[in-house]
Every structure is written in structure tokens, then in C-alpha cells.
Amino acid sequence: MLGMSWAHVLLAPYTKVEESFNLHATHDVLVYGIKPTALANYDHFVFPGAVPRTFIGSILLAWLSTPVIWLAKAQGLATSKFDLVRPSFIFHCLSNRPTVRLVLATVNALGLCLIHRAVSRRFGRLAALYFILFTLSQFHIPFWMGRTLPNMFALFPVNVSTYLILDGSPASLRPSSKRVQIALSLLTFTAVVFRAEVALYLGPLALQALFLRWITFTGLFKVGLVSGLLSVALTTTVDSYFWRQLVWPEFSGIYFNVVLGKSSEWGVDPPFVYFTRHLPRMAMSCAGLLVVSLRDWRLRRLLLPPLCFMGIISALGHKEWRFIVYVVPIVNVAAAVSSKWMAGLAKNRLAGKILYAGTFGLVLLQAAMTYTHTVASIANYPGGEALKIFNDKYTGSTVPPHVHISNLAAQTGASLFLQEHEKWIYNKTENISMADLFASQTFTHLIAEPVSKVPKSWMVADTVEAFDGWRWRRHAVTDLTQLWDVVRMSKSTHLLIMKRT
């Protein structure tokens, strides 16, 4: 699990705009510190976004990364503040891969390992093996678990709560009251601090725990009140300090997106799209095995809260896969137990042999689909690639460059972690036309989208291609020597690196 998550980080090291707040906040905590005088240097005052976001995840991630950074410094592998956020001490040939993403991937891998342990204890080693195979052969969680989306900070505590509810002996009928209390406290903290939609999962789970007498009403009230108040106090205190105003970020997000309805400006989807599109894309074949899972009462109990959560959140018009990503590990558990049952059917019958082979065939099918997604994703960060090329190309320049980074470049990987040279000026000022950029005497270099004509005072120093899609090569089907090349990736130039002549 750890190896797969690290592989995705190292193969696709750059990040996109939706990951930028937590990535840059972690960068600022590591580079500038958290003293009041340091806050003026923080990126969120320059690009604050539509609503405030919590700093708690970024602070924790920075602190967890600190021992790794100390180790790098002790070995002489971190010689500047920029080396502190690059795992060059892990793979010298792989630069500009943020160490903090490897740490986040490790934390989320630990959460999945806990679920694996619970599955092994409750349902047996074969079910645990299927859980690992299904999870590793999927794309979304292994790829995104090392990315600084707020949802990936929320994923770990949600997975720990799943472990606490699920863990037990094969004959266990219910989790202990203490485990239920801890699980509900973790989910309350996660909903208050990281992602408010987790409350829509917490609600059905709390009602289920109450109905099945896992917890008393008094106990549930106390857990909710205490954990809720402490979580609100924590996030309000910490985030008000970093934002320099009284703020509860997740409440601000709910008010902006739900009460004011601003989330609908990003698109409105049909009511059942979580069930018909997003879950099948994330869980792949495991989503199809949910029907088989209904035969086991333990799985029915496990699946009821997340399915209710998906139904409730479907009432919101704007829908994204990451809002329900917490459901995928639970679906994988159900699919793993169902696959164990299918694999245990009589092997002397044709149906049994087909089902046994089919379970492993599903893993191979998922792995093939994940391979195509991963290859496409590697080629889908032109901004990060452009800034890396720029840094390498002009290292040693006698005059420090002043480069303007376009909006597309900033959104596709040109993060603060790639601003390696202290004396260089990396400018991300928005809403400047290309005509004004060309006419300005301030900039020595531009990283921008392709233009029809480059003025004589400028030259194209390099181009950066990125993923456009997959192209079907029909003629390759009839040529046995080219069958491996039936589908080929299509790329085009997305960014230019331009230099003033």
C-alpha cells in the first residue's frame, strides 16, 4: 500500500489548483514559520480564494515532515530552504517531488492498512488479500491519497473510524461502546475541521449505532457535544490566528456553497450521478459486487450508512467524486468479502471455476484501467513541467530572471515548491493580457499559452506538451506487429517558455 502511494507521488509529482491551498500553506509553515511576523509572507493573503480554508491539516503535515527534513539536513542533503521540500534524499535522480506529499501518502496508507487489519481479523486473510488487491488496482485513492486536497486530510480519520467499527473477531456481533464513541468523535472532528460533508455520513452512522444499541442516547449526546465544541474551539482559534480574523472555515464554506448556492456556479449534475458515474469510476468493479454483498448481514450493516450518505448528498446540485471518496474503502471491504465467498464455491463445477477466475480477472481489469489513467495523469501537469524546465535551463544566469507564470501554468503544477531560486522573481499576477506582457519591460521571461505570433523582441526558448486524449489507431489492428500500439496518447503544445531577446 505504501509503495503504490509513493509510486504515484513520484511518477506524478506536480499538483493542480485544487490542491494548492494546503500545499502552499504547508510550504509557508515550513519555510517562514508560524510567528506573527511571518504571516505577512504567506501565500493565502495574496491568493485567498473564495472562502477560507483550515490551516490545521497543513500545520500537522508540516510538523510530521519535520523529522524527515531534519534527517536530510543531518545527512547534508538539504542545503537550502528549497531542499527541505524536495525528497532528493530519497531518490537523487528525482527532484522537485515534495516530501510533504510522501508524508501525507504514508499517513493515508496507514489508515488503509488499519482497515486491512480489521478485514483480516473479521473476515479472514483471503478477504484481506482481496481488499489489498482491489484497492491497489484502483486509480483514485492510490493516486490522490498523497495529494493535498482537503478531502485527503479527511480521509485518514474517516478510515480510522471505519477500522474501529469494523475490527473484531469473526463471531463479533457489535463493536464496543468505547470504539463507537472514538469513531463518532473522529468523524465529528473531521466534519467540523476538514470537510463538512462528512457530517452527512456521521448522521446515518450515529442513528445506526443508536438503533442497534451500540451507544446510548445519553452517550451519543455527550460525544457529539464534547467533540463538536472542542473541534469548533480548535479550528476557530487556530484559523483565526492564521487568517487574522475571526473565522470557522468549514462553516464559511457551508454558508458560501450551500446557503448562498455558489457551488452551483461550478455546474449542476443529475440527482443520481454519484451512484451511476462517480462511485463506479472510483470503485470500478467493486461497485458491481455490491449486489453480491447484500447476502451478508454484516456487510449490509457496514454499507447502510455510506449508501445513505450518498443519497443525502445527492440532494446538492454540484457533485464531485471527491465528496464521496470516503465511501470507496468501505465498498472495497464489501467487494473483498464477496469475492472470498465466490472464490470459496465448489471448484469442481464450471460456475465455481468461472467465479474464482473472475475475481482475479476483475483485479487485472482494474489494473489495466488504472495504468491508462496514471499514464495520462503523468502527462497532465504542463505548468509543473514548464517551471522545472525553466529552473534547469536558466540556473547560473548572471541576471536573476523575472518570469511571469500564466494562469494555466499556475493551475497545472507551477507551485511554490518549484520556486527554487531565492533571488529570482516568480510573478503570478493575473488578468494581464499577452499584449501587455510582451510590452512590459519588467519581465525577462514568460511561461504562457501558445500565441499566434511572437514579437521580434521575444523568442520561444522551449515548448511543453501535455495530454490531449487517447487516439485509436485502426490500421494497427490489422498489423500483428503493432497490436501493442492500437491506442496511442495524443499530446499538443500547452505552454511556451519565452525569453526576451
Order of alpha helices (4+ residues) and beta strands (2+ residues): alpha-alpha-alpha-alpha-alpha-alpha-alpha-alpha-alpha-alpha-alpha-alpha-alpha-alpha-alpha-alpha-alpha-alpha-beta-alpha-beta-alpha-beta-beta-beta
